[in-house]
Amino acid sequence: GNNAIKQSLGVSAIPCSSRHLRLITYGITPLTPSCGVLEWVNDTMCFGDYVEDRRSIGAHSRYNPGEWGNNDCSKIYGAASKDAAATDQSRRKVYKTICENFSPAFRFFFL
């Protein structure tokens, strides 16, 4: 069985170690049927670490200085969401205000 497949594909029976070959594998987290994220690659960072001010100045602060930060936006929207008198319209108004004061920065990741 296995030898017939190897012969039909022209696969050598010589072990990889004797040919100084090695196989590196990574875990993949699927996002869609054709797209996924590698589990671990050296010298990379999480998207959140890139955008937000966590370990250093994030892309949002770097490319949009003076705008509200992620924590500011979370606190403002969180307070609006917890308000018992809040309506869908009032929450949309808060969301619109946040969008006016917090510009996207993830697009700079690919430059």
Protein Blocks (a to p, Z undefined) as FASTA:
>chain_A
ZZmmmmmnopafbdfklnopacdddddddfbfkbccdfbdghiacfklmmmcckbccfkl
mmmghiacfklmmmmmmmmmmpmkbcfklmmmmmmmmmmmoccfklmmmZZ
